[in-house]
């Protein structure tokens, strides 16, 4: 079910239907939480949280989007460590949110962190 919800969310986003996408991504997060409870290293939860956060950011729901970016980073870091290349996309997306909310200095720190990870990998 997770893959179906995630794909439907991606399709809705590509069609500009953010509200529909948000609902699908929320279902994907719920499914991924069940999977993660059994296998904390499974990448689905971090991906779902990041996708949901992107969708929320595009709708201007910045506080909730930020919560999901933070959780995505936390989940992913626990699974792969703090310097894994799979964190780069989440950091970049989080930086976009920070920039959209006028927090340029924080956005630059996120981007620098992503670049440091990239340089090490």
C-alpha positions as CSV (number, residue, x, y, z in Angstrom):
1,X,0.0,0.0,0.0
2,X,2.8,2.4,0.8
3,X,4.1,2.4,-2.8
4,X,0.5,3.0,-4.1
5,X,-0.1,6.0,-1.8
6,X,3.3,7.4,-2.6
7,X,2.9,7.1,-6.3
8,X,-0.6,8.6,-6.2
9,X,0.8,11.5,-4.2
10,X,3.6,12.1,-6.7
11,X,1.1,11.9,-9.6
12,X,-1.3,14.4,-7.9
13,X,1.7,16.8,-7.2
14,X,2.7,16.6,-10.9
15,X,-0.8,17.6,-11.8
16,X,-0.8,20.5,-9.5
17,X,-3.3,18.9,-7.1
18,X,-1.5,19.6,-3.9
19,X,-4.5,18.9,-1.6
20,X,-5.0,15.5,-3.1
21,X,-1.3,14.8,-2.9
22,X,-1.2,15.8,0.7
23,X,-3.9,13.2,1.5
24,X,-2.0,10.5,-0.3
25,X,1.3,11.4,1.4
26,X,-0.3,11.3,4.8
27,X,-1.6,7.8,4.0
28,X,2.0,6.9,2.9
29,X,3.4,8.2,6.1
30,X,1.0,6.2,8.1
31,X,1.9,3.0,6.2
32,X,5.6,3.8,6.5
33,X,5.3,4.3,10.2
34,X,4.0,0.7,10.5
35,X,6.9,-0.6,8.4
36,X,9.4,1.5,10.3
37,X,8.2,0.1,13.6
38,X,9.3,-3.3,12.4
39,X,12.4,-2.1,10.5
40,X,13.8,1.3,11.6
41,X,16.3,1.3,8.7
42,X,13.6,1.1,6.0
43,X,13.8,4.3,3.9
44,X,10.1,4.7,3.3
45,X,9.3,6.8,6.4
46,X,11.9,9.4,5.7
47,X,10.9,9.6,2.1
48,X,7.2,9.9,2.9
49,X,7.9,12.6,5.5
50,X,10.1,14.6,3.0
51,X,7.4,14.2,0.3
52,X,4.7,15.4,2.6
53,X,6.8,18.3,3.8
54,X,7.5,19.3,0.2
55,X,3.7,19.2,-0.6
56,X,2.9,21.3,2.5
57,X,5.7,23.8,1.7
58,X,4.2,24.3,-1.8
59,X,0.8,25.0,-0.2
60,X,2.4,27.6,2.1
61,X,1.8,25.4,5.2
62,X,5.3,26.2,6.5
63,X,5.2,25.4,10.2
64,X,3.8,21.9,9.6
65,X,6.2,21.3,6.7
66,X,9.1,22.2,8.9
67,X,8.0,19.6,11.5
68,X,8.0,17.0,8.8
69,X,11.4,18.0,7.5
70,X,12.9,17.8,11.0
71,X,11.4,14.4,11.5
72,X,12.5,13.1,8.1
73,X,16.1,14.2,9.0
74,X,15.9,12.5,12.4
75,X,14.5,9.3,11.0
76,X,17.0,9.2,8.2
77,X,20.0,10.0,10.4
78,X,19.1,7.2,12.8
79,X,18.9,4.8,9.9
80,X,22.1,5.8,7.9
81,X,24.1,8.1,10.1
82,X,24.7,11.8,10.1
83,X,26.8,12.1,7.0
84,X,25.0,9.8,4.5
85,X,24.4,11.1,1.0
86,X,20.7,10.2,1.3
87,X,20.3,13.2,3.7
88,X,21.3,15.7,1.0
89,X,17.9,16.0,-0.6
90,X,16.1,16.5,2.7
91,X,18.6,19.3,3.7
92,X,18.1,21.0,0.3
93,X,14.3,20.9,0.6
94,X,14.5,22.1,4.2
95,X,16.7,25.0,3.0
96,X,14.0,25.9,0.4
97,X,11.4,26.1,3.3
98,X,13.7,28.3,5.4
99,X,14.4,30.6,2.5
100,X,10.6,30.9,1.8
101,X,10.1,31.9,5.4
102,X,12.8,34.6,5.3
103,X,15.3,32.6,7.3
104,X,18.2,33.0,4.9
105,X,21.0,32.4,7.4
106,X,19.5,29.1,8.5
107,X,18.9,28.1,4.8
108,X,22.6,28.7,4.0
109,X,23.6,26.5,7.0
110,X,21.4,23.7,5.7
111,X,22.9,24.1,2.2
112,X,26.4,24.1,3.6
113,X,25.7,21.0,5.5
114,X,24.3,19.3,2.4
115,X,27.4,20.4,0.5
116,X,29.7,19.0,3.2
117,X,28.0,15.6,3.0
118,X,28.2,15.7,-0.8
119,X,32.0,16.5,-0.6
120,X,32.6,13.5,1.7
121,X,30.7,11.0,-0.5
